[in-house]
Amino acid sequence: MNKRRYTTQKHITWLAMLMLLVLGVVVLRYGWLQLIQGSELSERMKNQVGHDYAIQSPRGAILDRNGRELAVSTMTKSLYVDPNHVEDAAVLAADLASVIDKPEQEILDDINVGGGFVWVKRRMEQTEYEAVRKLIREKSYQSCLGFRDEAKRYYPNDALAANVLGFVGTDDKGLDGVEQALDGLLKGEIKEKYLTTDRQDRPILDSIFTSSRRYRGDYCKTVELTIDSGIQFIVEQELDRAVAENNPKSITCVVMDPKTGEVLAMASRPSYNPNKFWDYQPEVWKNRAVSFIYEPGSTFKSVVAGAALQEKVVTPNQVFVDPGYVMVSGRRIQNWSGTSFGTVTFTDVVKQSLNTGFAQVGLRLGAEKITAYAKKFGFGEATGIDLPGEESGILFEPENMRDSDIATMSIGQSIAVTPLQLVTAMSAIANDGVLLHPYIVKSIRNADDSVYEERQTKEVRRTIESATDKTLVGLLEQVVASGGGQKASVRGYRIAGKTGTAQKIREDGAGYMEGRYIASFCGFAPVEDPRITVLVMIDDPSTGNYYGGQIAAPVAGRIFSQLFRYLHIAPSSDPFANMEPPKNTPQPKPVKPYDGEVPEGKIVMPDFTGKSLREAAKLASDKGLSFTGEGSGYATGQSIPVNTLVDQGAGIVVYFKPD
């Protein structure tokens, strides 16, 4: 029994020693692997079972004022090659060419660049990605081919508002429009992340949670524009029709809310599809509403009329004698028709857009005042809207202006503006004379939908007094009701505005192009409560008809008509409702008639009773009297009684009432 016990203890001892020896070997091996070869083995494992991924947040969306998507981003796969690990470039190029729709030679050229990283195809479609992924597994190309996530920009509405939105180039960089102006806020952020993957490059363990939560970043903000895609569609549809009718070089339209300064629509033709911007000439990318300057022509007369009324150098019923043309500093300024309109009131001067009358008014204002009012209405400086490439326009310095410069500026020449500046100025007239800062970005939101910035209506300055503005609005309403802008009218609605026809300046600035014009119309409605301001500018129509009242006004009229329905604007109220009855005509004090011999330098006051405004003005002119008419219709009274002896050049006020 003792011998058997001894043998058992001996075996146990040897077994324990053997186990200690094995444990020691394991400990030594473990120490060797961890301490001596640990770094090398860890790097080898990392290369075999994981990858460095660049995780990118998608670019922020661009929405219209109603939340409709105008530009969105999705994450796509981009293929790269590591030329240092390519064994047979020709075979790899042939394999790839069959699945990614890229010429074999171009792929070979990419591989021949050398180095450790070269893009092969960026932002692949999902079908291409699946095909390449399958190829990598089947041909064991894991060592030389790989993918990276990149954001791809889509514009769901294709060409809608393209010139406003712009487009995005490589590396998620905005290259035009809002995409460029707000690139720093819209752009996503890239972060490097190591993911552990299986043999099919699928994330495992904690990497599953990392890949399922796509990084949102601090930069990919959502931008909401003031643009209404419904209004934008209506405008662009009408511009396409106008292009077909007039075949112009280009056409631009801007729609603004005159009470807030919000741009509701902004469009140009020709335009492009930002999803395929590379298929178009760079000239087409330009947003002409902010980057094109031109002489506004007669549309600028609305500003001149406002300045003249404000400075009291003219009244609506003041009479002008239109000879058909005037000579100013040796320059001939004539009416658009080339004919004389005879004796007219200032209201008629505005309605018929008479150059001779406005030249006279401009000279009365003078260089300092007419330039000052142009600046008050926002001309001569950029508006600061969130769009790239905005021009400031061109204004004379008053001290450098001759009389001919003043006269031509009064008719919308010798000044250059952008369409946005003009529609902003007209909106100031619609807004009781208060100029507002135009804006196209309504709000900016963070990735978690919290508000980053919200834009508000911002008043710039008052341009003219409220009473003056109401008078000016009345004159501009007459332009559409019975003047040169009648084709912009919409039955049942009160619209105010001004047409314009301007000869194009030569590109070298030396004079004007023969037979080349810019036709335009700018107006607002409804007059009693303005909701929209519309500018239509047609550049170089080739149909032979180039007057703003003939080709631009009808386009504006169709846009007004559709927008009234779209915005549910009720027909205008009776413009004569709630008006005070006319006051009794003031009667002059009786003066003893003169019946003796008329001395030299004196005039016997004639009888104006029963004469029309034009007849009375002609009679006063023939007698050498300074004539002022008040009211309309036929003469019923006069400030100086008949047969009174007065000096030559004396002023006479004649009162008129409808028949």
C-alpha positions as CSV (number, residue, x, y, z in Angstrom):
1,M,0.0,0.0,0.0
2,N,2.9,2.3,0.9
3,K,4.6,1.5,-2.4
4,R,1.4,2.3,-4.4
5,R,0.9,5.5,-2.6
6,Y,4.5,6.6,-3.3
7,T,4.1,5.8,-7.0
8,T,0.9,7.9,-7.2
9,Q,2.5,10.9,-5.5
10,K,5.4,10.7,-7.8
11,H,3.1,10.7,-10.9
12,I,1.2,13.7,-9.5
13,T,4.5,15.5,-8.9
14,W,5.7,14.9,-12.4
15,L,2.3,16.0,-13.8
16,A,2.4,19.2,-11.8
17,M,5.9,20.0,-12.9
18,L,4.9,19.3,-16.5
19,M,1.9,21.6,-16.2
20,L,4.1,24.3,-14.6
21,L,6.5,23.9,-17.5
22,V,3.7,24.2,-20.1
23,L,2.3,27.2,-18.2
24,G,5.7,28.8,-18.2
25,V,6.1,28.3,-21.9
26,V,2.6,29.8,-22.5
27,V,3.5,32.8,-20.3
28,L,6.8,33.3,-22.1
29,R,5.1,33.0,-25.5
30,Y,2.3,35.3,-24.5
31,G,4.9,37.8,-23.2
32,W,6.9,37.5,-26.4
33,L,3.8,38.1,-28.5
34,Q,2.5,41.0,-26.4
35,L,5.8,42.7,-25.5
36,I,8.1,41.9,-28.4
37,Q,5.8,41.4,-31.4
38,G,2.6,43.1,-30.1
39,S,2.8,46.2,-32.2
40,E,3.6,44.3,-35.4
41,L,0.8,41.8,-34.9
42,S,-1.7,44.5,-34.0
43,E,-1.0,46.4,-37.2
44,R,-1.2,43.1,-39.2
45,M,-4.5,42.3,-37.6
46,K,-5.8,45.8,-38.3
47,N,-4.9,45.6,-41.9
48,Q,-6.6,42.2,-42.3
49,V,-9.9,42.8,-40.5
50,G,-10.5,46.5,-40.7
51,H,-10.3,49.7,-42.8
52,D,-9.9,53.4,-42.3
53,Y,-13.1,55.0,-43.4
54,A,-13.7,58.7,-44.1
55,I,-17.2,59.3,-42.7
56,Q,-18.9,62.3,-44.3
57,S,-22.0,64.1,-43.2
58,P,-24.3,64.9,-46.2
59,R,-24.6,68.5,-47.4
60,G,-27.5,70.4,-45.9
61,A,-30.7,70.6,-47.9
62,I,-32.1,73.7,-49.6
63,L,-35.9,74.2,-49.2
64,D,-38.4,76.7,-50.5
65,R,-40.5,78.8,-48.1
66,N,-43.1,76.0,-47.9
67,G,-40.6,73.2,-47.0
68,R,-40.4,71.7,-50.6
69,E,-37.0,70.3,-51.4
70,L,-35.0,72.2,-54.0
71,A,-31.6,70.6,-53.4
72,V,-30.8,67.5,-51.4
73,S,-27.7,65.2,-50.8
74,T,-27.4,61.5,-50.5
75,M,-24.4,59.4,-49.6
76,T,-22.7,57.4,-52.4
77,K,-19.6,55.3,-52.8
78,S,-16.6,56.6,-54.7
79,L,-13.9,54.1,-56.0
80,Y,-10.2,54.6,-55.5
81,V,-7.1,52.5,-56.4
82,D,-3.8,52.0,-54.7
83,P,-1.4,51.8,-57.6
84,N,1.4,50.5,-55.3
85,H,-0.5,47.2,-54.8
86,V,-1.7,46.7,-58.4
87,E,-0.2,43.5,-59.8
88,D,-1.5,43.6,-63.3
89,A,-2.7,47.0,-64.4
90,A,-4.1,45.9,-67.8
91,V,-6.2,43.1,-66.3
92,L,-7.5,45.4,-63.5
93,A,-8.4,48.2,-66.0
94,A,-10.2,45.7,-68.3
95,D,-12.2,44.3,-65.3
96,L,-13.2,47.7,-64.1
97,A,-14.1,49.1,-67.5
98,S,-16.8,46.5,-67.9
99,V,-18.6,47.5,-64.8
100,I,-18.2,51.3,-64.2
101,D,-18.8,52.6,-67.7
102,K,-15.4,54.2,-68.0
103,P,-12.9,53.7,-70.8
104,E,-10.1,51.2,-70.1
105,Q,-7.4,53.6,-71.1
106,E,-8.6,56.2,-68.6
107,I,-8.4,53.7,-65.9
108,L,-4.9,52.7,-66.9
109,D,-4.0,56.4,-66.9
110,D,-5.3,56.6,-63.3
111,I,-3.2,53.6,-62.2
112,N,-0.1,55.0,-63.9
113,V,-0.3,58.1,-61.8
114,G,1.3,56.0,-59.0
115,G,1.4,56.6,-55.3
116,G,-1.0,55.1,-52.8
117,F,-4.3,56.7,-53.6
118,V,-5.9,57.7,-56.9
119,W,-9.6,58.3,-57.6
120,V,-11.1,56.0,-60.3
121,K,-14.7,57.0,-60.2
122,R,-16.5,59.3,-57.8
123,R,-20.1,59.2,-56.7
124,M,-21.0,56.0,-58.4
125,E,-24.6,54.8,-58.8
126,Q,-25.7,52.0,-56.5
127,T,-25.7,49.4,-59.3
128,E,-22.1,50.3,-60.2
129,Y,-21.1,50.0,-56.5
130,E,-22.6,46.6,-56.2
131,A,-20.9,45.4,-59.4
132,V,-17.4,46.6,-58.3
133,R,-17.9,45.2,-54.8
134,K,-18.7,41.8,-56.3
135,L,-15.6,42.1,-58.6
136,I,-13.4,42.8,-55.6
137,R,-14.6,39.7,-53.8
138,E,-14.3,37.4,-56.9
139,K,-10.9,38.7,-58.0
140,S,-9.4,39.4,-54.6
141,Y,-8.7,43.1,-55.3
142,Q,-9.0,44.1,-51.7
143,S,-5.4,45.2,-51.5
144,C,-5.6,47.7,-54.4
145,L,-9.3,48.8,-54.6
146,G,-11.4,50.5,-52.0
147,F,-14.4,52.8,-51.4
148,R,-15.0,56.0,-49.7
149,D,-18.4,57.7,-48.8
150,E,-19.1,60.9,-50.6
151,A,-22.2,63.1,-50.7
152,K,-23.9,63.5,-54.1
153,R,-26.1,66.5,-54.7
154,Y,-29.4,66.2,-56.4
155,Y,-31.8,68.8,-57.7
156,P,-35.3,67.1,-57.7
157,N,-36.9,69.8,-59.9
158,D,-34.1,69.9,-62.5
159,A,-33.9,73.4,-64.0
160,L,-36.4,75.1,-61.5
161,A,-34.6,78.0,-59.9
162,A,-31.3,76.8,-61.2
163,N,-29.7,80.2,-61.4
164,V,-30.7,80.9,-57.8
165,L,-29.6,77.5,-56.4
166,G,-26.3,77.1,-58.3
167,F,-24.6,73.7,-58.2
168,V,-21.9,71.7,-56.4
169,G,-18.6,70.5,-57.8
170,T,-16.1,68.0,-56.6
171,D,-15.2,67.7,-52.9
172,D,-18.7,69.0,-52.1
173,K,-17.9,72.6,-52.9
174,G,-20.6,75.0,-53.9
175,L,-19.7,76.7,-57.2
176,D,-22.6,79.1,-57.9
177,G,-25.8,80.6,-56.5
178,V,-26.9,79.9,-52.9
179,E,-24.7,76.8,-52.9
180,Q,-21.7,79.0,-53.2
181,A,-22.9,81.9,-51.1
182,L,-23.7,79.7,-48.1
183,D,-21.1,76.9,-48.8
184,G,-19.6,77.2,-45.4
185,L,-22.9,76.4,-43.7
186,L,-24.3,73.9,-46.2
187,K,-21.1,71.8,-46.6
188,G,-20.9,68.6,-44.6
189,E,-17.9,67.5,-42.5
190,I,-15.5,64.6,-43.0
191,K,-14.2,62.5,-40.1
192,E,-11.7,59.7,-40.3
193,K,-12.9,56.5,-38.5
194,Y,-11.4,53.0,-38.2
195,L,-14.0,50.2,-38.7
196,T,-13.5,46.5,-37.9
197,T,-15.0,44.5,-40.8
198,D,-15.6,40.9,-41.8
199,R,-14.2,39.2,-45.0
200,Q,-16.9,41.0,-47.0
201,D,-16.0,44.4,-45.6
202,R,-19.1,44.6,-43.4
203,P,-18.7,46.4,-40.0
204,I,-18.8,44.1,-37.0
205,L,-19.2,44.5,-33.2
206,D,-19.1,48.1,-32.1
207,S,-18.6,49.2,-35.7
208,I,-22.1,48.1,-36.5
209,F,-23.4,50.9,-34.2
210,T,-20.9,53.4,-35.7
211,S,-22.0,52.7,-39.3
212,S,-25.7,52.7,-38.5
213,R,-25.5,56.2,-37.0
214,R,-24.4,58.4,-39.9
215,Y,-22.4,61.4,-38.7
216,R,-24.4,64.6,-39.0
217,G,-21.7,67.2,-38.3
218,D,-21.9,70.8,-37.2
219,Y,-21.9,72.3,-40.7
220,C,-24.5,70.6,-42.7
221,K,-27.3,73.1,-42.0
222,T,-30.6,73.3,-43.8
223,V,-31.4,76.5,-45.7
224,E,-34.9,77.7,-46.2
225,L,-35.3,80.2,-49.0
226,T,-38.0,82.9,-49.5
227,I,-38.6,81.4,-52.9
228,D,-42.1,79.9,-53.5
229,S,-41.6,77.0,-55.9
230,G,-45.2,77.4,-57.1
231,I,-44.6,81.1,-58.0
232,Q,-41.2,80.1,-59.4
233,F,-42.8,77.6,-61.7
234,I,-45.5,80.0,-62.9
235,V,-42.7,82.6,-63.7
236,E,-40.5,80.1,-65.5
237,Q,-43.4,78.8,-67.6
238,E,-44.2,82.3,-68.7
239,L,-40.6,83.1,-69.5
240,D,-40.4,80.0,-71.7
241,R,-43.5,81.3,-73.6
242,A,-41.9,84.7,-73.9
243,V,-38.8,83.2,-75.3
244,A,-40.8,81.4,-77.9
245,E,-42.7,84.5,-78.9
246,N,-39.8,87.0,-79.0
247,N,-36.6,85.0,-79.4
248,P,-34.5,87.3,-77.2
249,K,-30.9,86.9,-76.2
250,S,-32.1,86.5,-72.6
251,I,-35.1,87.3,-70.4
252,T,-35.2,87.9,-66.6
253,C,-38.0,88.1,-64.1
254,V,-38.1,88.9,-60.4
255,V,-41.1,88.7,-58.1
256,M,-40.9,90.3,-54.7
257,D,-43.2,90.9,-51.7
258,P,-43.0,94.7,-51.4
259,K,-44.0,94.7,-47.7
260,T,-41.2,92.4,-46.6
261,G,-38.5,92.5,-49.2
262,E,-38.7,88.7,-49.7
263,V,-37.8,87.4,-53.2
264,L,-40.7,85.1,-54.1
265,A,-39.3,84.1,-57.5
266,M,-36.2,84.8,-59.5
267,A,-35.6,83.3,-63.0
268,S,-33.6,83.8,-66.2
269,R,-33.6,82.3,-69.6
270,P,-31.6,80.6,-71.0
271,S,-31.1,78.4,-68.0
272,Y,-29.6,75.0,-67.2
273,N,-30.0,71.7,-65.3
274,P,-27.7,71.8,-62.2
275,N,-27.8,68.0,-62.1
276,K,-25.7,68.2,-65.4
277,F,-24.2,71.7,-65.2
278,W,-21.1,70.5,-67.1
279,D,-23.2,70.2,-70.3
280,Y,-23.8,74.0,-70.4
281,Q,-21.7,77.0,-71.2
282,P,-20.6,79.0,-68.1
283,E,-22.4,82.1,-69.4
284,V,-25.7,80.2,-68.9
285,W,-24.9,79.7,-65.2
286,K,-25.1,83.5,-64.5
287,N,-27.9,84.8,-62.4
288,R,-28.7,87.9,-64.5
289,A,-31.1,89.3,-61.9
290,V,-28.0,90.3,-59.8
291,S,-25.0,90.1,-62.1
292,F,-26.3,91.9,-65.3
293,I,-26.3,95.7,-65.4
294,Y,-28.2,97.7,-68.1
295,E,-29.8,101.1,-68.7
296,P,-33.3,100.8,-67.3
297,G,-34.9,103.3,-69.7
298,S,-38.3,104.6,-68.8
299,T,-38.8,102.3,-65.8
300,F,-36.4,104.6,-64.0
301,K,-38.8,107.5,-64.7
302,S,-40.9,106.3,-61.7
303,V,-38.0,107.3,-59.5
304,V,-37.5,110.6,-61.2
305,A,-41.3,111.4,-61.0
306,G,-41.2,110.6,-57.2
307,A,-38.2,112.9,-56.7
308,A,-39.8,115.7,-58.7
309,L,-43.1,115.4,-56.7
310,Q,-41.2,115.3,-53.5
311,E,-39.1,118.4,-54.3
312,K,-42.3,120.2,-55.5
313,V,-40.8,121.1,-58.9
314,V,-43.9,119.6,-60.6
315,T,-47.5,118.8,-59.8
316,P,-49.7,116.1,-61.5
317,N,-51.8,118.7,-63.3
318,Q,-48.9,121.0,-64.3
319,V,-48.9,121.6,-68.0
320,F,-46.0,121.0,-70.3
321,V,-45.7,121.9,-74.0
322,D,-44.2,118.9,-75.8
323,P,-42.5,120.0,-79.1
324,G,-41.5,116.4,-79.9
325,Y,-37.9,116.9,-79.0
326,V,-35.6,119.1,-77.0
327,M,-31.9,120.1,-77.5
328,V,-29.8,119.9,-74.3
329,S,-26.1,120.7,-74.5
330,G,-26.2,119.9,-78.2
331,R,-27.9,116.6,-77.7
332,R,-31.3,115.9,-79.2
333,I,-33.7,114.1,-76.9
334,Q,-37.0,113.1,-78.5
335,N,-40.0,111.0,-77.6
336,W,-40.2,107.3,-78.2
337,S,-42.7,108.0,-81.1
338,G,-40.6,110.8,-82.6
339,T,-43.7,113.0,-82.6
340,S,-45.1,115.9,-80.6
341,F,-47.9,115.4,-78.1
342,G,-48.6,119.2,-77.9
343,T,-49.8,120.6,-74.6
344,V,-50.0,117.9,-71.9
345,T,-50.1,117.7,-68.1
346,F,-47.5,115.9,-66.0
347,T,-49.9,113.0,-65.6
348,D,-49.9,112.6,-69.4
349,V,-46.1,112.9,-69.4
350,V,-45.9,109.9,-67.1
351,K,-48.7,108.0,-68.8
352,Q,-47.2,108.4,-72.3
353,S,-43.6,108.3,-71.0
354,L,-42.6,111.5,-72.8
355,N,-38.9,112.0,-72.8
356,T,-39.2,115.7,-73.4
357,G,-41.2,116.3,-70.3
358,F,-38.9,114.2,-68.1
359,A,-35.8,115.9,-69.5
360,Q,-37.4,119.3,-68.4
361,V,-38.2,117.8,-65.0
362,G,-34.7,116.4,-64.6
363,L,-33.1,119.8,-65.4
364,R,-35.4,121.4,-62.7
365,L,-34.2,118.9,-60.2
366,G,-30.5,119.3,-61.0
367,A,-27.6,116.8,-60.8
368,E,-27.3,116.8,-57.0
369,K,-30.9,116.0,-56.3
370,I,-31.6,113.5,-59.0
371,T,-28.4,111.5,-58.0
372,A,-29.3,111.8,-54.3
373,Y,-32.8,110.3,-55.0
374,A,-31.3,107.5,-57.1
375,K,-29.1,106.6,-54.2
376,K,-32.1,106.8,-51.8
377,F,-33.9,104.3,-53.9
378,G,-30.9,101.9,-53.7
379,F,-29.2,102.5,-57.0
380,G,-25.4,102.6,-57.2
381,E,-24.7,100.0,-54.5
382,A,-25.1,96.3,-54.1
383,T,-28.2,95.2,-52.1
384,G,-26.2,92.6,-50.2
385,I,-28.5,89.7,-51.0
386,D,-27.1,86.2,-50.4
387,L,-26.2,85.5,-54.0
388,P,-22.7,85.7,-55.5
389,G,-21.6,88.0,-58.3
390,E,-23.9,90.9,-57.5
391,E,-23.1,94.1,-59.4
392,S,-23.4,97.6,-57.9
393,G,-24.6,99.4,-61.0
394,I,-23.2,102.7,-62.3
395,L,-24.1,106.3,-61.3
396,F,-22.6,109.6,-62.4
397,E,-20.9,111.8,-59.8
398,P,-23.0,115.0,-59.7
399,E,-20.0,117.3,-60.2
400,N,-19.1,115.5,-63.4
401,M,-22.6,115.8,-64.9
402,R,-23.4,118.1,-67.8
403,D,-27.0,119.2,-68.5
404,S,-27.2,116.5,-71.2
405,D,-26.2,113.9,-68.6
406,I,-29.0,115.1,-66.3
407,A,-31.5,115.0,-69.1
408,T,-30.6,111.5,-70.2
409,M,-30.5,110.2,-66.7
410,S,-34.0,111.5,-66.3
411,I,-35.2,109.2,-69.1
412,G,-33.3,106.2,-67.8
413,Q,-30.0,106.5,-69.7
414,S,-26.5,107.4,-68.3
415,I,-27.3,105.1,-65.4
416,A,-26.8,101.3,-65.1
417,V,-28.8,99.1,-62.7
418,T,-29.4,95.5,-62.0
419,P,-32.9,93.9,-62.2
420,L,-32.9,93.3,-58.5
421,Q,-32.2,97.0,-57.7
422,L,-35.0,98.1,-60.0
423,V,-37.6,95.7,-58.5
424,T,-36.5,96.7,-55.0
425,A,-36.9,100.4,-55.8
426,M,-40.4,99.8,-57.3
427,S,-41.3,97.8,-54.1
428,A,-40.3,100.9,-52.1
429,I,-42.9,102.9,-54.0
430,A,-45.5,100.1,-53.3
431,N,-44.5,100.1,-49.7
432,D,-45.5,103.7,-49.0
433,G,-42.1,105.1,-49.9
434,V,-40.1,102.9,-47.5
435,L,-37.1,101.0,-49.0
436,L,-36.6,97.5,-47.6
437,H,-33.5,95.3,-47.7
438,P,-34.2,92.5,-50.2
439,Y,-33.5,88.9,-49.0
440,I,-33.7,85.4,-50.4
441,V,-32.7,83.3,-47.3
442,K,-35.6,83.0,-44.9
443,S,-34.0,80.8,-42.2
444,I,-31.1,78.5,-41.5
445,R,-31.5,75.5,-39.3
446,N,-29.0,73.2,-37.6
447,A,-28.8,69.5,-38.2
448,D,-30.9,68.8,-35.1
449,D,-33.6,71.2,-36.6
450,S,-32.9,73.9,-34.1
451,V,-32.8,77.5,-35.5
452,Y,-29.4,78.8,-36.3
453,E,-30.5,82.1,-37.9
454,E,-33.8,83.5,-38.9
455,R,-33.9,86.5,-41.3
456,Q,-36.4,89.3,-40.7
457,T,-37.7,92.3,-42.7
458,K,-35.2,95.1,-42.5
459,E,-36.0,98.8,-43.3
460,V,-33.3,100.7,-45.1
461,R,-34.7,104.2,-45.3
462,R,-37.7,106.3,-46.3
463,T,-37.3,107.5,-49.9
464,I,-40.2,110.0,-50.2
465,E,-43.0,111.1,-48.0
466,S,-46.1,109.1,-47.7
467,A,-48.3,111.8,-49.3
468,T,-45.9,112.1,-52.2
469,D,-45.8,108.3,-52.6
470,K,-49.6,108.1,-52.8
471,T,-49.6,110.7,-55.6
472,L,-46.9,108.8,-57.4
473,V,-48.8,105.5,-57.1
474,G,-51.8,107.2,-58.7
475,L,-49.7,108.3,-61.7
476,L,-48.2,104.8,-62.1
477,E,-51.7,103.3,-61.9
478,Q,-52.7,105.5,-64.8
479,V,-49.8,104.1,-66.9
480,V,-51.4,100.6,-66.7
481,A,-55.0,101.8,-66.7
482,S,-54.8,104.0,-69.8
483,G,-51.1,104.6,-70.7
484,G,-48.2,102.7,-72.2
485,G,-48.5,99.8,-69.8
486,Q,-52.1,98.8,-70.6
487,K,-51.1,95.3,-71.8
488,A,-50.0,94.5,-68.2
489,S,-53.5,95.1,-66.9
490,V,-55.7,92.3,-65.5
491,R,-59.5,92.8,-65.5
492,G,-60.8,93.5,-62.0
493,Y,-57.5,94.4,-60.5
494,R,-55.7,97.7,-59.9
495,I,-52.1,97.5,-61.1
496,A,-49.5,100.3,-61.1
497,G,-46.2,100.2,-63.0
498,K,-44.0,101.6,-65.7
499,T,-42.7,100.3,-69.0
500,G,-39.2,100.8,-70.4
501,T,-37.4,100.6,-73.7
502,A,-33.7,101.2,-73.7
503,Q,-31.2,101.0,-76.5
504,K,-28.3,98.6,-75.7
505,I,-24.8,100.0,-75.0
506,R,-21.9,98.7,-77.1
507,E,-19.7,96.3,-75.2
508,D,-16.8,98.7,-75.5
509,G,-19.0,101.5,-74.1
510,A,-18.7,103.7,-77.2
511,G,-22.3,104.6,-78.0
512,Y,-25.3,102.4,-78.6
513,M,-26.0,99.4,-80.8
514,E,-28.2,100.2,-83.8
515,G,-31.6,98.3,-83.6
516,R,-30.7,96.5,-80.3
517,Y,-33.0,97.1,-77.3
518,I,-33.9,96.0,-73.8
519,A,-37.7,96.0,-73.2
520,S,-39.0,95.9,-69.6
521,F,-42.0,96.4,-67.3
522,C,-41.9,96.8,-63.6
523,G,-45.1,97.2,-61.5
524,F,-47.0,96.1,-58.4
525,A,-50.5,95.0,-57.4
526,P,-53.1,95.3,-56.1
527,V,-52.7,99.1,-55.7
528,E,-54.9,99.3,-52.6
529,D,-52.9,96.6,-50.7
530,P,-49.7,95.7,-52.7
531,R,-48.8,92.0,-52.4
532,I,-46.4,91.4,-55.3
533,T,-44.0,93.4,-57.4
534,V,-43.0,92.0,-60.8
535,L,-40.2,92.9,-63.1
536,V,-39.8,91.5,-66.6
537,M,-36.7,92.4,-68.6
538,I,-36.4,91.1,-72.2
539,D,-32.9,91.5,-73.6
540,D,-32.5,92.0,-77.4
541,P,-35.7,90.6,-78.8
542,S,-35.3,89.6,-82.4
543,T,-38.9,89.7,-83.6
544,G,-38.8,93.4,-84.6
545,N,-41.1,94.6,-81.8
546,Y,-38.9,95.9,-79.0
547,Y,-41.1,98.3,-76.9
548,G,-41.6,97.4,-73.3
549,G,-45.3,98.2,-73.4
550,Q,-45.7,95.8,-76.4
551,I,-43.7,92.7,-75.4
552,A,-42.7,92.9,-71.6
553,A,-46.0,94.2,-70.3
554,P,-48.0,91.3,-71.7
555,V,-45.7,88.8,-70.0
556,A,-46.0,90.7,-66.7
557,G,-49.8,90.8,-67.1
558,R,-50.0,87.0,-67.5
559,I,-47.8,86.5,-64.5
560,F,-50.0,88.9,-62.4
561,S,-53.1,87.1,-63.6
562,Q,-51.8,83.7,-62.5
563,L,-50.3,84.9,-59.2
564,F,-53.6,86.5,-58.2
565,R,-55.2,83.1,-58.4
566,Y,-52.3,81.3,-56.8
567,L,-52.1,83.7,-53.9
568,H,-56.0,83.9,-53.6
569,I,-55.9,87.7,-54.0
570,A,-59.5,89.0,-54.4
571,P,-60.3,91.5,-57.1
572,S,-59.6,95.1,-56.4
573,S,-62.2,97.3,-54.7
574,D,-63.8,100.3,-56.5
575,P,-61.0,102.8,-56.8
576,F,-63.6,105.6,-56.4
577,A,-65.2,104.2,-53.3
578,N,-65.0,106.2,-50.1
579,M,-63.6,109.2,-51.9
580,E,-64.5,112.6,-50.5
581,P,-66.7,114.6,-52.9
582,P,-64.8,117.3,-54.7
583,K,-64.6,120.6,-52.9
584,N,-66.1,123.8,-54.4
585,T,-63.8,125.5,-56.8
586,P,-62.4,128.6,-55.2
587,Q,-63.7,131.8,-56.8
588,P,-61.4,134.8,-57.3
589,K,-62.3,138.2,-55.9
590,P,-64.0,140.4,-58.5
591,V,-61.7,142.8,-60.3
592,K,-62.8,145.6,-62.5
593,P,-62.4,144.6,-66.2
594,Y,-59.9,146.7,-68.2
595,D,-61.4,148.3,-71.3
596,G,-58.8,150.9,-72.2
597,E,-55.7,150.8,-74.5
598,V,-53.3,147.9,-73.7
599,P,-49.8,149.3,-72.7
600,E,-46.6,147.7,-74.0
601,G,-45.6,144.6,-71.9
602,K,-49.2,144.1,-70.7
603,I,-51.8,141.5,-71.6
604,V,-55.6,141.5,-71.3
605,M,-56.6,138.3,-69.5
606,P,-58.6,136.1,-71.9
607,D,-61.7,134.0,-71.0
608,F,-60.8,130.3,-70.5
609,T,-64.4,129.2,-69.7
610,G,-65.6,126.0,-71.5
611,K,-62.2,125.2,-72.9
612,S,-60.5,121.8,-72.6
613,L,-57.2,121.5,-70.7
614,R,-55.2,121.4,-74.0
615,E,-57.1,124.4,-75.5
616,A,-56.7,126.5,-72.4
617,A,-52.9,125.7,-72.2
618,K,-52.5,126.7,-75.9
619,L,-54.4,129.9,-75.4
620,A,-52.3,130.8,-72.4
621,S,-49.1,130.0,-74.4
622,D,-50.3,132.2,-77.3
623,K,-50.9,135.1,-74.9
624,G,-47.6,134.7,-73.2
625,L,-49.0,133.6,-69.8
626,S,-47.7,131.0,-67.4
627,F,-50.4,128.4,-67.2
628,T,-51.3,126.0,-64.4
629,G,-54.4,123.7,-64.6
630,E,-56.2,122.2,-61.7
631,G,-58.7,119.4,-62.1
632,S,-59.8,117.8,-65.4
633,G,-62.5,118.2,-68.0
634,Y,-63.5,121.7,-69.1
635,A,-62.6,125.1,-67.6
636,T,-65.2,126.5,-65.1
637,G,-63.2,129.3,-63.5
638,Q,-59.8,131.1,-63.4
639,S,-57.7,132.8,-60.8
640,I,-57.7,136.2,-62.7
641,P,-60.9,137.5,-64.1
642,V,-61.5,138.0,-67.8
643,N,-60.3,141.4,-69.3
644,T,-58.0,142.1,-66.4
645,L,-54.8,143.8,-67.4
646,V,-51.7,141.8,-66.3
647,D,-48.0,141.7,-67.1
648,Q,-46.7,139.4,-69.8
649,G,-45.6,136.1,-68.3
650,A,-48.0,136.4,-65.4
651,G,-49.3,133.2,-63.9
652,I,-52.9,132.1,-64.4
653,V,-54.6,129.1,-62.6
654,V,-57.5,127.7,-64.5
655,Y,-60.0,125.3,-62.8
656,F,-61.5,122.4,-64.6
657,K,-64.4,120.1,-63.8
658,P,-65.7,117.0,-65.7
659,D,-68.5,117.8,-68.2
